[in-house]
């Protein structure tokens, strides 16, 4: 079960792509997943260069992508 809390970007990406062994490719896949919708693109742009995401920012991502 997913817990809504602050996450580092790497932690959140690894929850969405647990099978990925490379964090760089997982991050790219996460970005592409967000870019599939206009709301996701807006969320991604607002979070550029953020290493740590607040609970509210994680909630916005969950609203767009659903739980990992």
N, C-alpha and C positions, 0 to 999 in steps of 0.2 A: 504494500500500500504506500502511495506517495504521501510524503509529509510536506505541507506548505510551510516553508521556512526560508531564511536567507541562504543562498548557495553561492559558491564561487562559479564562475562561468564554466570552468573545467568540470566541476562536479555535475552541473546540470546537463552539460553536453554528454557526459558519460552515462547519465541516466537515460537519455534518449538514444544513444548509440553504444550500448554496453559491449557489443561484439567487436567494436573497432579497437585495434591495437595501437593506432596512431592518433594522438590527440589533434594533430593538425588536420588530418582528413576528416575526423569526427566533427571538428569545428566548421569545416567547409560544408559538410553535409547538413549540419544544423542551420547554417546560414541559408543554404539552398531551400531547406524545409520552411524556414520563416518567409523566404521570398516568394513562396507559392501563393500567398495572399497579400492584398494591399495592407491589411492590418498588421500582418507579420513583418512586412517591409518597414512600416512605420515604427514598430517595436524595435526591430533590429537597428534602425538608424538612431533611435533615441538611446540605445545602449552601447553605442560604439565606444570602444576603448575602456569599457567597464570590466574590471576583473571580478568584482564582487557585486552580486545582485541582491537587492533588498527583497523582503517578502512581497511587497506590492509589485515589484518588477517581475518576480517569478510568477505571481498571479496573472499578470498581463500576458506572459508567455503561455501559461496554461490555458487562458481564455482562447488564444489563437490556435495552439497546437493540440490541446488536450493533455491529459496526464501522460507521462512517459511509461 
